[in-house]
Amino acid sequence: MRRDVTARGSRRDVTARGGRRDVTARVWVFGLVVLSLMGTLLGRLGQVQLTEHDDYVAAAETVNTRVVTEPAVRGRILDRNGIPLVDNTSEAVVTLDRKVLVEAADHGEALVRKVARELGRPFDELWGRTRDCGSPGAPPPPVCSSGSPYQPVVVAAGVDPVRALSLLERRDEFPGVDVQARPVRDYPERQRADASHVLGYLARATAEDVTAGKGLVGDSDLVGRSGLEQEYDRVLRGTPGRTTVAVDPRGVVTRTLSVQAPVPGRDVRTHLDLRVQQAAEKALADAVAKARTRGWKADAGAAVVLDVHDGGVVAAASYPAYDPTVWTGGITEGELAKLTDARAGTPLVSRVTSAGFAPASTFKAISLPAAVAAGNRLGGTYDCTSSYRIGNRAFRNFESRAYGPISLHEAIVVSCDTIFYDFAYRSWQAQGGLAAKGDAQDPFVRTARLFGLGAPTGVDLPGEQAGRVPGRDWKQQTWEDTRADTCRRAGTGYPQVAATDAPRAAYLTSLAKENCRTGFQFRAGDAANFAIGQGDIAVSPLQMARAYAAIANGGTLWTPQVAQAFTDPGGGAEQPIAPHRDGSVGVSPAVLSFLRDALRGVVSEGTAKGAFAGFPLKQWPVAGKTGTAEVYGAQDTSWFVSYAPADKPRYAVAVVVSQGGTGGETAAPAARRIHEVLRTLR
């Protein structure tokens, strides 16, 4: 028994010793694993700190980076001789580091007050510019800051350089303040000619501009808003620079990571001639002033000069004009209100391309080919009576007395209306009168469209209006579009107008009743008025200049073009812009030759003879046509459209003055002054 007990005890001892050995081994293994892992971790930490530190810092910064765009130096706009009409200059701007503003207990208010006192500027103006547009408490544009939040904020622009530099001499008093030179648009020839409607202006980019720019337009960039600045914005703007910066959680820039320099924009060389532009602007302004001394309101006008061989725009003047420098550095609300005020004549509107006028007798140069197309003989004799009756209405001769039987040549020279009334009425009857459907068979409507009327010319300027050719199709569509309002007015009348002008209100009410019932009809009176450029027809001066250029050059209709070429900065390579031929007016050479001879007679012996008395017509023969448009509720519009030299045409000139009187007394003398300069050009 004893042996057995001992034996069993011995086995238990052996088992206990083996178990302790197993536990010890596991502990050692576990310890070795922990030590290995710790070694690996320490090694990796060392690797990160010693060999991969820069990579991880860059990766961390990449997560908090912003790209800041820097506008390129904008290209210039030159006249055809290379004279800068729009250039670049610089202005002193004072900036504040956003980090200083963020870290200051008062958000930089005390600092901004000191800067304002030093510069002699209102504190509110500078303080407002430290607030991003659209943020809480920010003033409205243009006072608020529209620049990048990752660039120093511009608190004052166009400051006195001496005052601005004094801030840099006391950096301890003005921490975070800097002075920079910022490029701005300059108009070196403005004292001679501003050409504001052609050149255009710049304004801050909107969110829509940034989106449409696809990375080429930043939120602090200036973009073209009218004229050539808008039309060729991408060419002039160049390629902006891109700076990548790291920012901290507060949005404060901590480091610049990369810089890509901007590429300057290209220059735009135009067909404009500074001397001719100057003459056009001066002649137009003087015509307005003189018309006013004769009792005319003369509230608006335009003058345009085209090269008849390629459509190049040699000059384009619009009245009233505006000072393009008001946009430099940001326009104020008060200045913008003046420019858009109807009482000031809405000077932002270009009367060259964006206003419509009844062309009056200048349209006879188009009606004559139409009358021939309708079957009237070019060499026939026609009765120029003092009035022409259609139904119960007498249409009178406006610019001319009764001349009796005369030729078509003389009808143009003396501007006989009644002959053209007769042409139009008989053509209207031949087409079926009121029963006619559409304009396809109307020679007057068809010829007007062949001369480019009723459609944009395609000029490289924004905002061009198509004008209006009021044929049967137009009458029908207009009636359908306005019938509801017209019929309502037929019932209610015009009480607001009646309060100040009862006769006019009665006339408008009567007209509304008639148009409500039969406004879609193209009546005989509509056809008669259309033939002499009256009634609902509307054309721009540019359209009429192009039409007369086609008469002068043998029938080719060119697309008017202001820009002539793009030039690399510093006088580098030039990329010409080819002229564009729009087609032919579809008039036979015989008719065009006859018409050119008649238009020459207008100046030498007809309605424009007085305006060109003493002018050297032998050296510079001028051909043209006067026009005096009657406008309901307003004074007459004065027209003169011409080209020269008549024997070898080079330039077409159109002048119009709204409420300026007759064509012979206002527009023709203005055109004469332009021709006086044109004849001196090489």
VOGU-3710 file (C-alpha; in Angstrom, 3 decimals, decimal comma):
1> mrrdvtargs> 0,000/0,000/0,000  2,702/2,423/0,915  4,576/1,858/-2,293  1,517/2,653/-4,264  0,961/5,878/-2,433  4,547/6,908/-3,005  4,317/6,040/-6,621  1,255/8,136/-7,120  2,848/11,062/-5,335  5,886/10,859/-7,474
11> rrdvtarggr> 3,785/11,148/-10,605  2,092/14,265/-9,240  5,428/15,934/-8,551  6,664/15,218/-12,063  3,510/16,661/-13,555  3,749/19,868/-11,478  7,338/20,486/-12,469  6,509/19,990/-16,181  3,599/22,460/-15,931  5,789/25,105/-14,431
21> rdvtarvwvf> 8,280/24,691/-17,261  5,495/25,106/-19,873  4,218/28,352/-18,282  7,684/29,797/-18,133  8,243/29,038/-21,801  4,972/30,752/-22,763  5,916/33,844/-20,782  9,245/34,041/-22,520  7,643/33,635/-25,931  5,047/36,323/-25,163
31> glvvlslmgt> 7,728/38,639/-23,923  9,787/38,126/-27,021  6,732/38,856/-29,203  5,970/42,070/-27,276  9,570/43,178/-27,502  9,566/42,439/-31,215  6,396/44,449/-31,784  7,696/47,334/-29,715  10,931/47,248/-31,659  9,043/47,277/-34,919
41> llgrlgqvql> 6,864/50,187/-33,745  9,855/52,155/-32,512  11,676/51,451/-35,746  8,703/52,624/-37,793  8,341/55,742/-35,686  11,987/56,449/-36,201  11,624/55,900/-39,920  8,664/58,294/-40,038  10,470/60,934/-37,997  13,832/60,657/-39,662
51> tehddyvaaa> 13,254/59,619/-43,284  9,596/60,280/-44,160  8,913/63,422/-42,133  8,790/65,784/-45,119  6,477/63,462/-47,066  3,970/63,277/-44,250  4,105/67,021/-43,614  3,425/67,616/-47,301  0,570/65,114/-47,222  -0,936/66,777/-44,154
61> etvntrvvte> -0,638/70,197/-45,790  -2,142/68,913/-49,005  -5,335/68,126/-47,143  -5,600/71,852/-46,188  -4,532/73,698/-49,309  -6,120/76,363/-51,450  -5,329/77,555/-54,962  -5,125/81,332/-55,428  -5,294/82,698/-58,976  -3,305/85,754/-60,051
71> pavrgrildr> -4,677/87,662/-63,074  -2,339/88,049/-66,012  -1,434/91,445/-67,399  -4,291/92,249/-69,750  -3,657/92,839/-73,439  -4,020/96,293/-74,959  -6,537/97,539/-77,524  -4,904/99,416/-80,400  -6,116/101,455/-83,337  -5,177/100,290/-86,831
81> ngiplvdnts> -1,894/102,219/-86,680  -0,864/100,634/-83,390  -1,805/103,598/-81,183  -2,995/102,295/-77,775  -6,632/103,159/-77,102  -6,662/100,989/-73,965  -3,436/100,335/-72,084  -2,327/99,310/-68,597  -0,995/101,456/-65,802  -0,667/100,864/-62,083
91> eavvtldrkv> -2,195/102,259/-58,938  -1,037/102,034/-55,323  -3,161/99,752/-53,127  -2,901/99,192/-49,391  -3,405/95,635/-48,147  -3,819/93,982/-44,754  -2,682/90,478/-43,836  -5,796/88,478/-42,933  -3,851/86,627/-40,237  -3,312/89,901/-38,378
101> lveaadhgea> -7,040/90,646/-38,542  -8,012/87,152/-37,342  -5,584/87,130/-34,412  -6,386/90,652/-33,162  -8,789/90,831/-30,219  -10,821/93,543/-31,952  -10,446/91,840/-35,381  -8,162/94,652/-36,477  -10,552/97,559/-35,971  -8,004/99,764/-34,186
111> lvrkvarelg> -5,392/99,054/-36,852  -7,815/99,900/-39,679  -8,706/103,182/-37,949  -5,027/104,150/-37,835  -4,581/103,266/-41,498  -7,661/105,299/-42,447  -6,364/108,355/-40,596  -2,957/108,032/-42,227  -4,470/107,784/-45,719  -7,141/110,430/-45,176
121> rpfdelwgrt> -9,904/107,964/-46,067  -13,217/107,241/-44,275  -12,900/104,434/-41,727  -16,197/102,843/-42,785  -14,923/102,467/-46,336  -11,735/100,682/-45,279  -13,451/98,638/-42,574  -16,102/97,462/-45,016  -13,409/96,109/-47,301  -12,206/93,744/-44,584
131> rdcgspgapp> -15,553/91,933/-44,788  -16,079/89,394/-47,539  -19,085/90,102/-49,735  -22,033/88,004/-48,616  -20,703/87,388/-45,087  -22,739/88,478/-42,025  -22,484/92,216/-41,439  -20,690/92,880/-44,742  -21,659/96,072/-46,610  -23,036/95,736/-50,158
141> ppvcssgspy> -20,718/95,782/-53,207  -18,566/97,507/-54,188  -17,539/98,373/-50,591  -17,196/94,771/-49,358  -14,217/92,584/-50,297  -14,695/90,425/-53,364  -11,128/89,139/-53,393  -9,783/85,744/-52,433  -9,984/84,953/-48,675  -6,479/83,501/-48,943
151> qpvvvaagvd> -4,835/86,685/-50,095  -4,235/89,942/-48,218  -7,357/92,108/-48,295  -7,207/95,351/-50,275  -8,524/98,061/-47,955  -7,736/101,083/-50,142  -7,028/101,517/-53,838  -5,768/104,468/-55,842  -4,133/106,004/-52,786  -1,505/108,731/-52,721
161> pvralsller> 1,808/106,815/-53,052  3,578/109,139/-50,608  0,985/108,505/-47,895  0,914/104,795/-48,654  4,690/104,402/-48,429  4,747/106,189/-45,065  2,940/103,145/-43,664  5,840/100,910/-44,654  8,323/103,139/-42,823  6,540/102,361/-39,530
171> rdefpgvdvq> 5,891/98,648/-39,705  5,871/98,373/-35,910  2,820/100,683/-35,853  1,156/99,045/-38,841  1,734/95,272/-38,584  0,494/93,266/-41,538  0,117/96,390/-43,709  1,659/96,359/-47,169  1,613/98,569/-50,264  1,468/97,078/-53,740
181> arpvrdyper> 1,275/98,324/-57,313  -1,840/96,890/-59,018  -2,382/97,035/-62,791  -5,468/98,955/-63,936  -6,863/100,006/-67,300  -5,658/103,288/-68,770  -7,029/105,305/-71,695  -4,066/107,300/-73,016  -5,965/108,883/-75,947  -9,161/109,703/-74,074
191> qradashvlg> -8,666/113,442/-74,492  -8,809/112,909/-78,253  -11,451/110,152/-78,436  -12,927/107,885/-75,791  -14,727/105,307/-78,021  -16,293/104,054/-74,795  -19,095/102,018/-76,395  -16,649/100,226/-78,677  -13,879/99,616/-76,146  -16,105/98,645/-73,197
201> ylarataedv> -15,134/98,317/-69,553  -14,216/95,758/-66,866  -16,010/94,637/-63,713  -15,504/92,050/-60,989  -16,190/88,440/-61,971  -19,467/86,950/-60,767  -20,027/83,355/-59,657  -21,370/82,652/-63,142  -18,180/84,051/-64,709  -16,007/81,850/-62,499
211> tagkglvgds> -18,019/78,740/-63,360  -18,025/79,493/-67,077  -14,298/80,278/-66,989  -13,427/76,640/-66,150  -10,426/77,559/-64,061  -9,334/80,543/-66,148  -11,359/83,111/-64,172  -10,886/83,674/-60,447  -13,349/85,282/-58,064  -11,108/88,349/-57,782
221> dlvgrsgleq> -10,560/88,755/-61,519  -11,849/91,554/-63,720  -13,771/90,508/-66,822  -15,058/92,408/-69,844  -18,590/93,696/-69,492  -19,168/95,468/-72,809  -17,532/96,339/-76,095  -14,284/94,744/-77,192  -13,337/94,094/-73,567  -16,238/91,622/-73,415
231> eydrvlrgtp> -16,098/90,300/-76,974  -12,408/89,387/-76,771  -12,136/88,872/-73,029  -10,357/85,521/-73,304  -7,799/86,872/-75,765  -7,082/89,992/-73,709  -7,110/88,250/-70,321  -4,332/85,742/-71,000  -3,729/82,824/-68,627  -3,883/83,517/-64,876
241> grttvavdpr> -1,152/82,414/-62,517  -1,847/79,760/-59,854  -0,378/79,779/-56,353  -1,054/76,816/-54,042  -0,966/77,700/-50,335  -1,383/75,736/-47,118  -3,938/77,040/-44,624  -4,571/76,259/-40,962  -8,013/75,408/-39,500  -8,736/79,138/-39,168
251> gvvtrtlsvq> -8,253/79,615/-42,911  -5,008/81,569/-42,400  -2,257/80,962/-44,962  0,756/79,259/-43,378  2,932/78,344/-46,338  3,291/78,704/-50,117  3,598/75,297/-51,752  3,862/76,092/-55,477  3,745/79,044/-57,883  2,829/79,099/-61,580
261> apvpgrdvrt> 3,416/82,510/-63,181  0,648/84,133/-65,267  0,909/84,471/-69,061  0,079/87,993/-70,355  -2,894/88,499/-72,668  -2,604/89,359/-76,351  -3,185/92,805/-77,826  -6,192/93,397/-80,081  -5,401/95,632/-83,054  -8,565/97,134/-84,505
271> hldlrvqqaa> -9,724/98,726/-87,769  -10,425/101,920/-85,793  -8,533/105,002/-86,889  -7,964/107,392/-84,004  -8,213/110,479/-86,214  -11,495/109,375/-87,764  -12,898/108,305/-84,397  -12,030/111,710/-82,995  -13,700/113,434/-85,943  -16,838/111,299/-85,632
281> ekaladavak> -17,236/111,975/-81,913  -16,619/115,702/-82,297  -18,914/116,047/-85,318  -21,714/114,165/-83,546  -21,433/116,173/-80,322  -21,354/119,459/-82,222  -24,355/118,417/-84,342  -26,330/117,748/-81,174  -25,321/121,088/-79,673  -26,199/123,056/-82,815
291> artrgwkada> -29,533/121,282/-83,224  -30,445/122,288/-79,694  -29,757/125,930/-80,474  -32,358/125,614/-83,252  -34,988/124,283/-80,847  -34,553/120,540/-81,357  -34,187/118,232/-78,349  -31,387/116,228/-80,009  -31,284/113,649/-77,227  -29,243/110,862/-78,847
301> gaavvldvhd> -27,285/109,982/-81,946  -24,615/107,908/-83,613  -21,991/108,048/-86,341  -20,287/105,045/-87,919  -17,647/104,670/-90,651  -17,072/101,397/-92,530  -14,471/100,285/-95,034  -16,649/99,329/-98,011  -14,168/96,657/-99,201  -14,009/94,445/-96,105
311> ggvvaaasyp> -16,492/95,765/-93,506  -13,797/97,112/-91,173  -15,221/99,531/-88,586  -13,063/102,641/-88,949  -15,032/104,706/-86,407  -18,108/104,272/-84,216  -19,415/107,099/-82,034  -22,512/107,067/-79,844  -24,162/109,954/-78,028  -24,498/110,326/-75,086
321> aydptvwtgg> -21,206/108,689/-74,175  -19,633/107,950/-70,790  -16,245/108,154/-69,123  -14,710/104,641/-69,125  -12,399/105,524/-66,236  -15,320/105,403/-63,767  -14,971/101,608/-63,796  -11,301/101,682/-62,814  -10,938/100,344/-59,298  -14,669/99,620/-58,995
331> itegelaklt> -17,621/101,856/-59,814  -19,664/103,392/-57,009  -23,402/102,902/-56,642  -23,978/106,589/-57,366  -21,986/106,524/-60,579  -23,765/103,371/-61,756  -27,146/104,954/-61,072  -26,234/107,919/-63,287  -25,154/105,666/-66,136  -28,407/103,700/-66,089
341> daragtplvs> -30,732/106,664/-65,556  -33,134/107,246/-68,460  -33,149/110,962/-67,638  -29,421/111,040/-68,414  -30,091/109,404/-71,789  -28,926/105,917/-70,709  -25,349/106,583/-71,863  -24,366/102,907/-71,573  -26,567/102,079/-74,581  -24,719/102,127/-77,902
351> rvtsagfapa> -26,820/103,921/-80,517  -24,543/102,433/-83,188  -25,634/98,825/-82,645  -28,269/98,639/-79,918  -30,880/101,250/-80,890  -33,431/101,237/-83,681  -34,520/104,247/-85,719  -36,898/104,660/-88,639  -34,517/105,273/-91,589  -36,894/107,608/-93,449
361> stfkaislpa> -35,787/108,552/-96,967  -32,357/106,935/-96,638  -34,361/103,726/-97,171  -35,227/104,832/-100,709  -31,836/103,541/-101,804  -33,278/100,100/-100,986  -36,812/100,827/-102,183  -35,608/101,818/-105,657  -34,199/98,344/-106,470  -37,353/96,857/-104,901
371> avaagnrlgg> -39,560/99,002/-107,150  -37,606/97,852/-110,198  -38,003/94,230/-109,046  -41,762/94,922/-108,804  -41,824/95,776/-112,514  -41,282/99,538/-112,655  -38,971/100,728/-115,424  -35,615/102,163/-114,393  -35,782/104,697/-117,204  -39,467/105,559/-116,780
381> tydctssyri> -41,114/108,854/-115,876  -43,266/109,097/-112,754  -45,572/111,771/-111,342  -44,263/113,474/-108,197  -47,438/114,935/-106,706  -47,730/116,819/-103,415  -49,783/113,989/-101,857  -50,979/110,490/-102,640  -54,367/109,164/-101,580  -54,883/105,605/-100,385
391> gnrafrnfes> -58,479/104,964/-99,354  -59,612/107,902/-97,292  -56,102/108,941/-96,245  -53,741/111,352/-97,995  -50,010/110,559/-97,739  -48,083/113,764/-98,261  -44,688/114,554/-99,691  -42,529/115,330/-96,664  -39,161/116,614/-97,893  -40,244/117,644/-101,360
401> raygpislhe> -42,846/119,757/-103,124  -44,764/118,573/-106,184  -42,404/118,228/-109,158  -44,754/116,701/-111,702  -43,470/113,989/-114,073  -39,816/113,208/-113,253  -37,293/110,398/-113,667  -36,293/107,943/-110,933  -32,907/109,680/-110,821  -34,596/112,958/-109,909
411> aivvscdtif> -36,975/111,184/-107,530  -33,949/110,188/-105,448  -32,231/113,570/-105,803  -35,244/115,596/-104,592  -36,505/112,776/-102,300  -40,025/112,488/-103,699  -42,199/110,393/-101,370  -45,330/110,150/-103,484  -43,653/108,226/-106,293  -42,613/105,557/-103,800
421> ydfayrswqa> -46,108/105,530/-102,228  -47,433/104,663/-105,652  -44,844/101,916/-106,195  -45,691/100,331/-102,836  -49,469/100,573/-103,196  -49,535/98,994/-106,637  -47,193/96,234/-105,442  -49,463/95,628/-102,420  -52,468/95,290/-104,707  -50,628/92,930/-107,066
431> qgglaakgda> -49,864/90,613/-104,142  -53,541/90,347/-103,194  -53,946/93,247/-100,800  -55,299/92,182/-97,402  -55,712/88,629/-98,643  -51,984/88,119/-99,262  -50,324/85,493/-97,073  -46,742/86,001/-95,951  -43,867/88,061/-97,334  -42,451/85,674/-99,937
441> qdpfvrtarl> -43,798/87,677/-102,888  -43,207/91,172/-101,472  -40,266/92,782/-103,335  -39,868/95,559/-100,738  -39,627/93,185/-97,769  -37,424/90,761/-99,716  -35,019/93,489/-100,865  -34,752/94,955/-97,361  -33,735/91,550/-96,015  -31,238/91,028/-98,853
451> fglgaptgvd> -29,595/94,299/-97,753  -29,229/92,832/-94,253  -32,051/94,670/-92,484  -34,125/92,922/-89,834  -31,177/90,767/-88,709  -27,966/91,356/-86,717  -24,983/92,321/-88,852  -22,737/89,982/-86,863  -20,397/92,765/-85,761  -17,909/91,698/-83,089
461> lpgeqagrvp> -19,560/93,779/-80,380  -22,021/92,433/-77,778  -25,616/93,587/-77,456  -26,412/94,156/-81,125  -30,115/94,483/-81,962  -31,660/92,956/-85,083  -33,924/95,872/-85,939  -37,295/95,293/-87,596  -38,653/94,698/-91,099  -42,426/95,020/-90,538
471> grdwkqqtwe> -43,929/92,833/-93,237  -46,977/90,564/-93,056  -45,238/87,865/-91,016  -44,115/90,402/-88,446  -47,590/91,952/-88,228  -49,208/88,550/-87,619  -46,707/87,474/-84,962  -46,813/90,818/-83,165  -50,607/90,779/-83,090  -50,639/87,294/-81,592
481> dtradtcrra> -48,036/88,230/-78,977  -49,751/91,455/-77,883  -53,431/90,787/-78,548  -54,416/90,157/-74,920  -52,904/93,408/-73,679  -54,124/95,371/-76,712  -57,724/94,204/-76,222  -57,522/94,984/-72,511  -56,372/98,505/-73,332  -59,226/98,819/-75,816
491> gtgypqvaat> -61,571/98,447/-72,874  -59,734/100,295/-70,100  -58,029/102,984/-72,156  -54,947/104,804/-70,855  -56,007/106,581/-67,640  -52,436/107,416/-66,595  -51,736/109,061/-69,951  -55,120/110,820/-69,862  -54,158/112,511/-66,589  -51,545/114,583/-68,424
501> dapraaylts> -52,394/114,277/-72,140  -56,051/113,562/-72,909  -55,763/113,784/-76,735  -52,894/111,306/-76,790  -54,774/108,929/-74,485  -57,800/109,083/-76,789  -55,625/108,351/-79,813  -53,952/105,387/-78,104  -57,322/103,982/-77,040  -58,691/104,283/-80,571
511> lakencrtgf> -55,561/102,570/-81,908  -55,912/99,761/-79,351  -59,509/99,115/-80,412  -58,528/98,920/-84,068  -55,520/96,684/-83,420  -57,512/94,407/-81,145  -59,771/93,534/-84,090  -57,499/93,737/-87,130  -53,954/94,338/-85,915  -52,700/91,352/-87,894
521> qfragdaanf> -53,533/92,978/-91,239  -50,789/94,371/-93,457  -52,655/97,331/-94,887  -51,954/99,475/-97,912  -50,852/102,304/-95,597  -48,323/99,962/-93,960  -46,837/99,201/-97,376  -46,715/102,900/-98,329  -44,958/103,921/-95,104  -42,526/101,031/-95,367
531> aigqgdiavs> -41,430/102,123/-98,863  -40,167/105,478/-97,534  -38,634/104,099/-94,324  -41,470/105,127/-92,002  -43,951/103,293/-89,806  -42,775/100,278/-87,800  -39,458/99,734/-89,560  -36,387/100,033/-87,294  -32,730/99,978/-88,298  -29,417/100,683/-86,617
541> plqmarayaa> -26,873/103,159/-88,057  -24,479/100,221/-88,489  -27,039/98,357/-90,620  -27,559/101,379/-92,875  -23,826/101,999/-93,228  -23,391/98,364/-94,284  -26,249/98,602/-96,789  -24,732/101,698/-98,428  -21,295/100,044/-98,402  -22,856/97,225/-100,453
551> ianggtlwtp> -24,275/99,760/-102,927  -20,825/101,350/-103,194  -18,789/98,152/-103,649  -21,025/96,528/-106,261  -23,374/94,492/-104,086  -21,234/92,604/-101,543  -22,494/92,520/-97,982  -19,595/92,282/-95,507  -19,829/91,433/-91,818  -18,702/94,552/-89,915
561> qvaqaftdpg> -15,522/93,831/-87,972  -13,858/96,010/-85,334  -10,898/93,761/-84,536  -8,271/93,315/-87,242  -5,646/91,083/-85,600  -4,362/89,597/-82,340  -0,763/90,422/-81,436  1,539/88,755/-78,917  2,830/91,046/-76,119  5,810/93,203/-76,953
571> ggaeqpiaph> 5,090/93,393/-80,660  5,376/89,653/-81,256  3,641/87,456/-83,799  0,366/88,736/-85,220  -2,695/86,647/-86,067  -4,876/88,431/-88,654  -8,663/88,135/-88,567  -9,970/87,454/-92,049  -12,930/89,543/-93,277  -16,206/87,672/-93,721
581> rdgsvgvspa> -18,323/88,004/-96,836  -21,990/87,706/-95,924  -23,342/87,408/-99,448  -24,771/89,603/-102,177  -27,712/92,007/-102,114  -28,999/90,457/-105,324  -29,294/93,696/-107,302  -28,136/93,878/-110,908  -25,041/95,928/-111,772  -27,182/98,210/-113,978
591> vlsflrdalr> -29,533/99,100/-111,123  -26,627/99,639/-108,694  -24,876/101,893/-111,205  -28,061/103,912/-111,714  -28,538/104,211/-107,951  -24,943/105,320/-107,342  -25,340/108,082/-109,922  -28,578/109,270/-108,269  -27,022/109,279/-104,771  -24,148/111,367/-106,071
601> gvvsegtakg> -26,710/113,855/-107,391  -28,276/114,193/-103,915  -25,043/115,814/-102,690  -24,190/117,884/-105,752  -27,690/119,172/-106,565  -30,285/117,721/-104,189  -31,318/117,701/-100,534  -27,702/117,599/-99,237  -26,364/120,321/-101,527  -26,499/123,018/-98,853
611> afagfplkqw> -24,634/120,904/-96,301  -21,746/120,329/-98,753  -21,541/123,856/-100,142  -17,845/124,721/-100,495  -16,698/121,132/-99,953  -14,097/119,912/-102,519  -16,441/117,439/-104,227  -14,171/117,225/-107,268  -11,310/115,883/-105,156  -13,514/113,836/-102,795
621> pvagktgtae> -16,929/113,218/-104,430  -19,581/112,161/-101,928  -22,735/110,144/-102,694  -25,493/109,854/-100,115  -29,085/110,319/-99,056  -30,774/112,504/-96,478  -33,658/111,311/-94,334  -36,102/112,935/-91,922  -38,112/110,427/-89,886  -41,403/111,420/-88,314
631> vygaqdtswf> -41,867/109,843/-84,877  -45,174/109,921/-83,042  -44,906/111,868/-79,789  -41,389/113,085/-80,581  -39,516/115,430/-82,870  -38,094/114,380/-86,227  -35,021/112,134/-86,495  -32,232/113,430/-88,738  -30,346/111,030/-91,059  -27,584/111,126/-93,642
641> vsyapadkpr> -25,972/107,969/-95,058  -23,188/108,283/-97,606  -20,000/106,890/-99,100  -16,917/108,338/-100,806  -15,118/108,805/-103,070  -18,180/108,288/-105,239  -16,087/107,292/-108,268  -13,874/104,865/-106,341  -15,564/104,145/-102,982  -13,527/103,482/-99,855
651> yavavvvsqg> -15,645/104,519/-96,863  -19,349/104,468/-95,963  -20,577/106,956/-93,336  -23,899/106,932/-91,465  -24,996/109,699/-89,099  -28,269/109,875/-87,157  -29,498/112,368/-84,537  -32,690/111,534/-82,682  -35,050/114,527/-82,459  -32,480/116,493/-84,418
661> gtggetaapa> -34,579/117,935/-87,257  -34,169/117,350/-90,972  -31,415/115,275/-92,501  -30,049/118,172/-94,512  -29,662/120,558/-91,592  -28,214/118,301/-88,858  -26,903/114,883/-89,933  -25,483/115,868/-93,332  -23,220/118,657/-91,960  -21,904/116,216/-89,348
671> arrihevlrt> -21,124/113,664/-92,063  -19,351/116,373/-94,047  -16,933/116,952/-91,159  -16,143/113,247/-91,059  -15,510/113,187/-94,812  -13,149/116,132/-94,400  -10,891/113,872/-92,323  -11,424/110,755/-94,431  -10,186/112,523/-97,572  -6,841/113,234/-95,884
681> lr> -6,137/109,572/-95,084  -3,676/107,647/-97,188
//
